[in-house]
């Protein structure tokens, strides 16, 4: 193998390890059985004619343990 291919392979391995570590779950971010992540802030296009999708910019945990319909609560409704 030539040095360029080896260097590229090392970069790919480094990126895969970095992404894996960056995506590792933080113990305080784990959800309990009656919790859900819900979007609390949206951002979309200021011009409705652009027809661009809205994007969630802030996620928060929602506790649904005291709700009668827990599955509906977990869906953000």
C-alpha positions in Angstrom: 0.0 0.0 0.0 1.2 3.5 -0.8 1.6 6.1 1.9 -1.4 8.1 0.8 -3.7 5.2 1.1 -2.3 4.4 4.6 -2.7 8.0 5.7 -6.3 8.1 4.3 -7.1 4.8 6.1 -5.7 6.3 9.4 -7.8 9.4 9.0 -11.0 7.3 8.4 -10.3 5.2 11.5 -9.7 8.3 13.6 -12.9 9.9 12.4 -14.9 6.8 13.1 -13.5 6.5 16.6 -14.1 10.3 17.2 -17.7 10.0 16.0 -18.3 7.0 18.2 -17.0 8.7 21.3 -18.9 11.9 20.5 -22.1 10.0 20.2 -21.7 8.0 23.4 -24.6 8.4 25.8 -24.1 10.6 28.8 -25.6 8.8 31.8 -27.6 11.9 32.8 -29.2 12.0 29.3 -30.7 8.6 29.6 -34.4 8.5 29.7 -36.5 6.9 32.3 -39.4 4.7 31.1 -41.9 7.6 31.4 -39.8 10.3 29.9 -39.4 11.6 26.4 -37.4 14.2 24.4 -39.7 16.9 23.0 -39.0 19.8 20.8 -39.6 23.1 22.6 -38.2 25.6 20.0 -38.5 25.5 16.2 -36.8 27.5 13.5 -38.1 27.7 10.0 -38.0 30.0 7.1 -39.2 33.6 7.5 -40.6 33.4 4.0 -43.5 30.9 3.7 -43.1 30.8 -0.1 -39.7 29.1 0.3 -41.4 26.0 1.6 -38.4 25.0 3.7 -38.8 22.5 6.5 -38.9 23.6 10.2 -36.0 22.5 12.3 -36.0 21.8 16.0 -33.4 24.0 17.8 -34.0 23.0 21.4 -34.9 19.6 22.9 -35.9 19.1 26.5 -36.9 16.1 28.6 -40.6 15.8 29.4 -41.8 13.7 32.4 -44.9 11.8 31.5 -45.2 9.7 34.6 -48.2 11.7 36.0 -50.1 11.8 32.7 -53.1 9.6 32.0 -52.1 8.9 28.4 -48.4 8.4 28.6 -47.9 7.4 25.0 -49.6 10.6 23.7 -47.5 12.6 26.1 -44.3 11.0 24.9 -45.1 11.9 21.3 -45.1 15.6 22.4 -48.9 16.1 22.3 
